Amino acid sequence: MRLEDKITIITGGGSGIGQATAQLFAAEGAQVILLEIDGESASATLGSFKGKHPGASIILDLTNPSEVESGMREVISRYGRLDGLVNVAGGSGRKWGDGPAGDCTLEGWQKTLDLNLNSLFYCCKYALQAMLPLQKGVIVNISSVLGMVGGDADFATHAYAASKGAVISLTRSIAAYYAPRGIRANVILPGLIATSMSKRAQASEHIRSRLPQLQPLTGDFGHPQDVAQAALYFAADESAFVTGAVLTVDGGWTVR
């Protein structure tokens, strides 16, 4: 019960890494509140909890700052405090035209930054306001290996890479400024993880053939639980002396 009774918000908890993180945190005793746009997937995640708390969900659009602010206020009104925030929500902007910088559409750029960076900023902003009165709290942000290293032709989504690189910089800036105020912030960089977001890669024989090179530790996709366990470390008291850390969970992608 490493998170016993900790009030923790998880965004994007309806599937993939977010769902695995929510399930793990609930099993470790946290009171998990999902911020999700899809009520059906949020309900499915809550129904899978095996912890002492049933969890709760608030259905909203994370790219809308007023909805995020309202959701945070609802959490504080209901629970009285906020101990942790795990930002997982995000996704690909390919369907809007994300691609190499010279080809990326203006809509693809804006939509991708709204999805992966602006929404995360809104959540951090209002979570920090909730944490400051008690001078404690933990923020865990999920970025990507593409926020650290450039993607080749198979991963040439430059708006996505830019958004994930900005998540790293924002997290470390938060860590530096809010450390004297008792608030920690760390960031996780997953590689290729077997989730619905990576269906394109999973279905590509070409990319699968590259996995021994890309992720040489296993030569395969990672699992959502791999990332969830890293998030648990950052959210738990074992990492009480850790802030501003950038942790890769990528099967060796970024050490090549």
C-alpha positions as CSV (number, residue, x, y, z in Angstrom):
1,M,0.0,0.0,0.0
2,R,2.6,2.5,-1.1
3,L,0.0,5.1,-2.0
4,E,-2.4,4.5,0.8
5,D,-5.2,7.2,0.8
6,K,-3.3,9.5,-1.5
7,I,-5.7,11.6,-3.6
8,T,-4.3,11.2,-7.1
9,I,-5.5,12.4,-10.5
10,I,-4.7,10.4,-13.6
11,T,-5.4,11.8,-17.0
12,G,-6.1,9.5,-19.9
13,G,-6.8,6.6,-17.6
14,G,-9.3,4.9,-19.9
15,S,-6.8,2.9,-21.9
16,G,-3.2,1.9,-22.3
17,I,-0.5,3.4,-20.0
18,G,-3.1,5.5,-18.2
19,Q,-5.3,2.6,-17.5
20,A,-2.4,0.4,-16.3
21,T,-1.2,3.3,-14.0
22,A,-4.7,3.8,-12.6
23,Q,-5.1,0.1,-11.8
24,L,-1.7,-0.1,-10.2
25,F,-2.2,3.1,-8.1
26,A,-5.6,1.9,-6.9
27,A,-4.1,-1.5,-5.9
28,E,-1.5,0.4,-3.9
29,G,-4.2,2.2,-1.9
30,A,-4.6,5.5,-3.8
31,Q,-7.9,7.3,-4.2
32,V,-7.8,7.6,-8.0
33,I,-9.7,10.2,-9.9
34,L,-9.7,9.9,-13.7
35,L,-9.9,12.9,-15.9
36,E,-11.2,11.5,-19.2
37,I,-13.0,12.6,-22.3
38,D,-14.5,9.1,-22.8
39,G,-17.0,8.2,-20.1
40,E,-17.4,4.6,-21.2
41,S,-13.6,3.9,-21.0
42,A,-13.3,5.6,-17.7
43,S,-16.1,3.5,-16.3
44,A,-14.4,0.3,-17.6
45,T,-11.2,1.3,-15.8
46,L,-13.0,2.1,-12.5
47,G,-14.8,-1.3,-12.8
48,S,-11.4,-3.1,-12.9
49,F,-10.1,-1.6,-9.7
50,K,-9.2,-4.0,-6.9
51,G,-8.1,-1.5,-4.3
52,K,-9.8,-0.2,-1.1
53,H,-11.2,2.8,-2.9
54,P,-13.7,2.6,-5.8
55,G,-12.2,5.6,-7.6
56,A,-14.0,8.3,-9.5
57,S,-14.1,10.0,-12.9
58,I,-14.7,13.5,-14.2
59,I,-15.5,13.6,-17.9
60,L,-14.0,16.7,-19.6
61,D,-12.0,17.9,-22.5
62,L,-8.4,18.4,-21.3
63,T,-7.7,20.8,-24.1
64,N,-10.3,23.2,-22.7
65,P,-8.6,25.2,-19.8
66,S,-11.9,26.2,-18.2
67,E,-13.1,22.6,-18.0
68,V,-9.7,21.5,-16.5
69,E,-10.0,24.3,-13.9
70,S,-13.5,23.2,-13.0
71,G,-12.5,19.6,-12.8
72,M,-9.6,20.4,-10.4
73,R,-12.0,22.5,-8.2
74,E,-14.4,19.6,-8.1
75,V,-11.6,17.3,-6.8
76,I,-10.6,19.7,-4.1
77,S,-14.2,20.3,-3.1
78,R,-14.8,16.6,-2.9
79,Y,-11.6,15.4,-1.3
80,G,-10.1,18.5,0.4
81,R,-6.6,18.1,-1.1
82,L,-4.6,16.8,-4.0
83,D,-1.5,14.6,-3.4
84,G,-0.6,13.6,-6.9
85,L,-1.1,14.2,-10.6
86,V,-0.1,11.8,-13.4
87,N,-0.4,13.2,-16.9
88,V,-0.8,10.4,-19.4
89,A,-3.4,11.8,-21.8
90,G,-2.1,12.6,-25.3
91,G,-1.8,11.1,-28.7
92,S,-0.7,11.2,-32.3
93,G,-1.5,14.1,-34.6
94,R,-1.1,12.2,-37.8
95,K,-4.8,12.3,-38.7
96,W,-4.6,16.1,-38.7
97,G,-1.4,16.2,-40.8
98,D,1.5,15.9,-38.4
99,G,4.7,14.9,-40.2
100,P,8.1,16.3,-41.1
101,A,8.3,20.0,-40.4
102,G,8.2,21.0,-44.0
103,D,5.1,19.0,-44.6
104,C,3.3,19.3,-41.3
105,T,0.0,21.1,-41.7
106,L,-0.8,24.1,-39.5
107,E,-3.8,22.2,-38.2
108,G,-1.6,19.2,-37.4
109,W,0.8,21.4,-35.5
110,Q,-1.8,23.1,-33.4
111,K,-3.9,20.1,-32.7
112,T,-0.9,18.0,-31.6
113,L,0.4,20.7,-29.3
114,D,-3.1,21.2,-27.8
115,L,-3.4,17.4,-27.3
116,N,0.1,16.7,-25.8
117,L,1.4,20.0,-24.4
118,N,-1.3,22.6,-23.7
119,S,-3.6,20.1,-22.0
120,L,-0.8,18.9,-19.8
121,F,0.1,22.5,-18.9
122,Y,-3.5,23.2,-17.9
123,C,-3.5,20.2,-15.6
124,C,-0.2,21.2,-14.0
125,K,-1.2,24.8,-13.6
126,Y,-4.4,24.0,-11.6
127,A,-2.9,21.1,-9.8
128,L,0.0,23.3,-8.5
129,Q,-2.5,25.8,-7.2
130,A,-4.2,23.0,-5.3
131,M,-1.0,21.6,-3.9
132,L,0.6,24.9,-2.8
133,P,-1.5,25.5,0.3
134,L,-0.2,22.3,1.8
135,Q,3.3,22.7,0.5
136,K,3.5,19.2,-0.9
137,G,2.5,17.1,-3.9
138,V,3.9,15.1,-6.8
139,I,3.5,15.5,-10.5
140,V,4.5,12.8,-13.0
141,N,4.4,13.7,-16.7
142,I,4.5,11.1,-19.5
143,S,6.6,12.3,-22.5
144,S,8.2,10.1,-25.1
145,V,11.7,9.1,-26.4
146,L,10.9,11.2,-29.4
147,G,11.1,14.2,-27.1
148,M,14.8,13.4,-26.5
149,V,16.0,12.0,-29.8
150,G,14.9,12.7,-33.3
151,G,12.7,10.3,-35.2
152,D,13.8,8.9,-38.5
153,A,11.5,8.4,-41.5
154,D,9.4,5.8,-39.6
155,F,8.8,8.3,-36.8
156,A,8.8,11.7,-38.5
157,T,6.0,13.4,-36.6
158,H,7.7,16.7,-35.7
159,A,4.8,18.3,-33.9
160,Y,4.6,15.3,-31.7
161,A,8.3,15.3,-31.0
162,A,8.2,19.1,-30.3
163,S,5.3,18.6,-27.9
164,K,7.0,15.8,-26.0
165,G,10.3,17.7,-25.8
166,A,8.5,20.7,-24.3
167,V,6.9,18.3,-21.7
168,I,10.5,17.5,-20.5
169,S,11.5,21.2,-20.3
170,L,8.2,22.1,-18.5
171,T,8.6,19.3,-16.0
172,R,12.1,20.3,-15.1
173,S,11.2,23.9,-14.8
174,I,8.4,23.0,-12.5
175,A,10.7,20.8,-10.5
176,A,13.3,23.7,-10.1
177,Y,10.8,26.4,-9.1
178,Y,8.6,24.4,-6.8
179,A,11.2,22.3,-5.0
180,P,11.5,24.8,-2.1
181,R,7.7,24.6,-1.9
182,G,7.7,20.9,-1.3
183,I,6.4,19.9,-4.7
184,R,8.2,17.3,-6.8
185,A,7.9,16.9,-10.6
186,N,9.4,14.1,-12.7
187,V,9.0,12.9,-16.3
188,I,9.0,9.5,-17.9
189,L,10.0,8.8,-21.6
190,P,8.4,5.6,-22.9
191,G,9.6,3.9,-26.1
192,L,7.3,1.8,-28.2
193,I,4.7,0.4,-25.8
194,A,2.0,-2.0,-26.9
195,T,-1.1,0.2,-26.6
196,S,-3.8,1.3,-28.9
197,M,-1.8,4.4,-29.8
198,S,1.0,2.2,-31.3
199,K,-1.3,0.1,-33.4
200,R,0.3,1.5,-36.6
201,A,3.7,0.4,-35.4
202,Q,2.4,-3.0,-34.1
203,A,0.8,-3.7,-37.5
204,S,3.9,-2.8,-39.5
205,E,6.2,-5.7,-40.3
206,H,8.9,-3.2,-41.2
207,I,8.8,-1.6,-37.8
208,R,8.6,-4.9,-36.0
209,S,11.7,-6.0,-37.9
210,R,13.5,-2.9,-36.5
211,L,12.7,-3.6,-32.8
212,P,15.9,-5.5,-32.1
213,Q,17.7,-2.3,-33.2
214,L,15.3,0.2,-31.7
215,Q,14.7,-1.5,-28.3
216,P,17.6,-4.0,-28.0
217,L,16.9,-4.9,-24.4
218,T,14.0,-7.2,-25.5
219,G,13.7,-6.6,-29.2
220,D,9.9,-6.2,-28.6
221,F,7.3,-3.6,-27.6
222,G,7.2,-2.6,-23.9
223,H,4.1,-3.1,-21.8
224,P,1.9,-0.4,-20.2
225,Q,2.8,-1.9,-16.8
226,D,6.4,-1.1,-17.4
227,V,5.6,2.6,-17.5
228,A,3.0,2.3,-14.7
229,Q,5.7,0.9,-12.3
230,A,8.0,3.9,-13.1
231,A,5.1,6.3,-12.3
232,L,4.5,4.4,-9.0
233,Y,8.1,5.0,-8.0
234,F,7.8,8.7,-8.6
235,A,4.5,9.0,-6.9
236,A,5.5,7.0,-3.8
237,D,7.5,8.1,-0.8
238,E,10.5,6.1,-1.9
239,S,11.4,8.9,-4.3
240,A,10.9,11.7,-1.8
241,F,14.4,13.0,-2.6
242,V,13.9,12.9,-6.4
243,T,12.7,15.8,-8.5
244,G,13.5,16.9,-12.0
245,A,14.4,13.4,-13.1
246,V,14.0,12.3,-16.7
247,L,13.5,8.5,-16.7
248,T,13.6,6.5,-20.0
249,V,11.4,3.4,-20.1
250,D,12.4,2.4,-23.6
251,G,14.2,-0.9,-23.9
252,G,17.5,0.8,-24.7
253,W,16.2,3.1,-27.5
254,T,18.0,6.3,-26.2
255,V,21.3,4.7,-25.2
256,R,22.2,3.6,-28.8
